[in-house]
Amino acid sequence: MRNVIIIGSGPAGYTAAIYAARANLKPVLIASSVEAGGELMNTTEVENFPGFPQGIQGPDLMFKMQEQAERFGTEVILDDVTEVSLDGPVKTVTTGYSGTLEARSVIFATGSAYRKLGLADEERLSGRGISWCATCDGFFFKEKTIAVVGGGDSAMEEATFLTRFASKVYVIHRKDSLRASKIMQERAFQNEKIEFLWNNEVVGINGDNAVESVTLRNTVDGSEQVLPLGGLFVAIGNDPRVHLVHQQLELTSDGVIAVDGRSSRTSLAGVFAAGDVIDPHYRQAITAAASGTVAALDMESYLAELEQAEAHLDAPADHEAEAEAEAVESASARAAASASEAATVGA
Ligand SMILES: Cc1cc2nc3c(=O)[nH]c(=O)nc-3n(C[C@H](O)[C@H](O)[C@H](O)COP(=O)(O)OP(=O)(O)OC[C@H]3O[C@@H](n4cnc5c(N)ncnc54)[C@H](O)[C@@H]3O)c2cc1C
């Protein structure tokens, strides 16, 4: 049986693996068959991860994390977890191709997925003008005309934040009113750089190597127009990847895995969670990495406690053995004494 299985290969999973491997726990990390490396595989320049003053390409950062985790003995399996059973002291993790693995503990680091528009050129232009994260990419859009798609709180937050960099920010929303809270709406309405395009949806993203414009369709009269843009931020929601555990672990009202305070402990003993799958708010590579550290340290304490408890349970048997050894010793001493007594009498 393994000590720990880590599910997910983003910054949270690899950081948990680095700590667990350096603690000599020989972790297994199941990385996904086609999406190994997590969300940063979908981006180009990462400029806010400490340690890289000139920035680093997202995939390069993730390959470095994998290399570091493997250097200390992490076994990385390129496979998908299809089922888990988390109750009780032995956890089982079933994968698509590598069979079922057993472990004393599991760390979930399955991340979350930004909702996409579902348009043909969205993947191709991801990181080339299309972004899902203003905190991550806003800096690249200085003095550009850009747009945010969405009508909720995060769309208003992103649009307002982006006005620090962009010369103009359109908010494209398919209805004529917003879902966002009153205060977020007011803040956006008062910002002179923001213009609302009501009753519009994006039906095409245009550009050869980078976003040059979007095609909008009016949801009321069906008319179409092309809007020239230097960037497009999609803020239509985020889905934590919890489908494996939603019947087994407690979730919060935001739909992320619930953990105990600042720890990574979930509602089941021996099951830990880290990164974007527990985080409805910050969702950054560095916060995910830090959260992976917390999970590894919590998991180490759990295994140490488990070992202690097992040793305690074994203790009566040890006493018995000791008592037996003592009994054997005193029996032989008595035998020796009577043998010597017999020898003295016989002499
Ligand atoms: C386009 C883009 C650009 C970004 N740019 C930046 C940036 O510049 N700076 C920054 O700090 N943050 C950035 N972010 C945010 C950052 O990528 C995330 O916050 C971070 O990756 C979260 O890490 P994580 O380990 O929690 O999850 P993820 O990176 O999402 O990794 C989770 C992994 O788990 C795997 N997984 C899920 N389910 C299973 C399963 N059943 N079996 C096996 N594997 C599974 C997934 O395939 C994935 O590989 C960006 C995000 C996006 C989308």
Ligand as a Chemical Component Dictionary entry (heavy atoms), coordinates in Angstrom:
data_LIG
# 
_chem_comp.id                   LIG 
_chem_comp.type                 NON-POLYMER 
_chem_comp.pdbx_formal_charge   0 
_chem_comp.three_letter_code    LIG 
# 
loop_
_chem_comp_atom.comp_id 
_chem_comp_atom.atom_id 
_chem_comp_atom.alt_atom_id 
_chem_comp_atom.type_symbol 
_chem_comp_atom.charge 
_chem_comp_atom.model_Cartn_x 
_chem_comp_atom.model_Cartn_y 
_chem_comp_atom.model_Cartn_z 
_chem_comp_atom.pdbx_ordinal 
LIG C1  C1  C 0 -5.022 30.859 -19.312 1  
LIG C2  C2  C 0 -4.607 30.955 -17.873 2  
LIG C3  C3  C 0 -3.536 31.746 -17.526 3  
LIG C4  C4  C 0 -3.128 31.836 -16.207 4  
LIG N1  N1  N 0 -2.057 32.622 -15.904 5  
LIG C5  C5  C 0 -1.624 32.682 -14.628 6  
LIG C6  C6  C 0 -0.484 33.467 -14.291 7  
LIG O1  O1  O 0 0.119  34.113 -15.136 8  
LIG N2  N2  N 0 -0.100 33.476 -12.984 9  
LIG C7  C7  C 0 -0.758 32.780 -12.002 10 
LIG O2  O2  O 0 -0.331 32.820 -10.854 11 
LIG N3  N3  N 0 -1.851 32.055 -12.301 12 
LIG C8  C8  C 0 -2.297 31.985 -13.581 13 
LIG N4  N4  N 0 -3.416 31.261 -13.876 14 
LIG C9  C9  C 0 -4.109 30.563 -12.793 15 
LIG C10 C10 C 0 -3.347 29.259 -12.443 16 
LIG O3  O3  O 0 -3.106 28.561 -13.623 17 
LIG C11 C11 C 0 -4.129 28.412 -11.467 18 
LIG O4  O4  O 0 -4.465 29.172 -10.332 19 
LIG C12 C12 C 0 -3.308 27.191 -11.021 20 
LIG O5  O5  O 0 -2.878 26.457 -12.128 21 
LIG C13 C13 C 0 -4.111 26.293 -10.090 22 
LIG O6  O6  O 0 -3.314 25.214 -9.756  23 
LIG P1  P1  P 0 -3.918 23.836 -9.257  24 
LIG O7  O7  O 0 -2.742 22.948 -9.033  25 
LIG O8  O8  O 0 -4.855 24.051 -8.157  26 
LIG O9  O9  O 0 -4.811 23.291 -10.454 27 
LIG P2  P2  P 0 -4.577 23.127 -12.010 28 
LIG O10 O10 O 0 -3.434 23.882 -12.526 29 
LIG O11 O11 O 0 -5.904 23.338 -12.621 30 
LIG O12 O12 O 0 -4.194 21.587 -12.146 31 
LIG C14 C14 C 0 -5.099 20.570 -11.853 32 
LIG C15 C15 C 0 -4.678 19.315 -12.578 33 
LIG O13 O13 O 0 -5.447 18.213 -12.112 34 
LIG C16 C16 C 0 -5.744 17.393 -13.202 35 
LIG N5  N5  N 0 -6.915 16.581 -12.929 36 
LIG C17 C17 C 0 -8.179 16.981 -12.691 37 
LIG N6  N6  N 0 -8.978 15.918 -12.539 38 
LIG C18 C18 C 0 -8.185 14.820 -12.687 39 
LIG C19 C19 C 0 -8.434 13.425 -12.670 40 
LIG N7  N7  N 0 -9.669 12.917 -12.455 41 
LIG N8  N8  N 0 -7.386 12.574 -12.891 42 
LIG C20 C20 C 0 -6.138 13.059 -13.093 43 
LIG N9  N9  N 0 -5.858 14.379 -13.124 44 
LIG C21 C21 C 0 -6.873 15.231 -12.940 45 
LIG C22 C22 C 0 -6.041 18.409 -14.311 46 
LIG O14 O14 O 0 -6.000 17.782 -15.539 47 
LIG C23 C23 C 0 -4.891 19.361 -14.077 48 
LIG O15 O15 O 0 -3.755 18.893 -14.744 49 
LIG C24 C24 C 0 -3.840 31.138 -15.194 50 
LIG C25 C25 C 0 -4.943 30.355 -15.548 51 
LIG C26 C26 C 0 -5.325 30.258 -16.869 52 
LIG C27 C27 C 0 -6.499 29.395 -17.233 53 
# 
loop_
_chem_comp_bond.comp_id 
_chem_comp_bond.atom_id_1 
_chem_comp_bond.atom_id_2 
_chem_comp_bond.value_order 
_chem_comp_bond.pdbx_ordinal 
LIG C1  C2  SING 1  
LIG C2  C3  SING 2  
LIG C2  C26 DOUB 3  
LIG C3  C4  DOUB 4  
LIG C4  N1  SING 5  
LIG C4  C24 SING 6  
LIG N1  C5  DOUB 7  
LIG C5  C6  SING 8  
LIG C5  C8  SING 9  
LIG C6  O1  DOUB 10 
LIG C6  N2  SING 11 
LIG N2  C7  SING 12 
LIG C7  O2  DOUB 13 
LIG C7  N3  SING 14 
LIG N3  C8  DOUB 15 
LIG C8  N4  SING 16 
LIG N4  C9  SING 17 
LIG N4  C24 SING 18 
LIG C9  C10 SING 19 
LIG C10 O3  SING 20 
LIG C10 C11 SING 21 
LIG C11 O4  SING 22 
LIG C11 C12 SING 23 
LIG C12 O5  SING 24 
LIG C12 C13 SING 25 
LIG C13 O6  SING 26 
LIG O6  P1  SING 27 
LIG P1  O7  DOUB 28 
LIG P1  O8  SING 29 
LIG P1  O9  SING 30 
LIG O9  P2  SING 31 
LIG P2  O10 DOUB 32 
LIG P2  O11 SING 33 
LIG P2  O12 SING 34 
LIG O12 C14 SING 35 
LIG C14 C15 SING 36 
LIG C15 O13 SING 37 
LIG C15 C23 SING 38 
LIG O13 C16 SING 39 
LIG C16 N5  SING 40 
LIG C16 C22 SING 41 
LIG N5  C17 SING 42 
LIG N5  C21 SING 43 
LIG C17 N6  DOUB 44 
LIG N6  C18 SING 45 
LIG C18 C19 SING 46 
LIG C18 C21 DOUB 47 
LIG C19 N7  SING 48 
LIG C19 N8  DOUB 49 
LIG N8  C20 SING 50 
LIG C20 N9  DOUB 51 
LIG N9  C21 SING 52 
LIG C22 O14 SING 53 
LIG C22 C23 SING 54 
LIG C23 O15 SING 55 
LIG C24 C25 DOUB 56 
LIG C25 C26 SING 57 
LIG C26 C27 SING 58 
# 
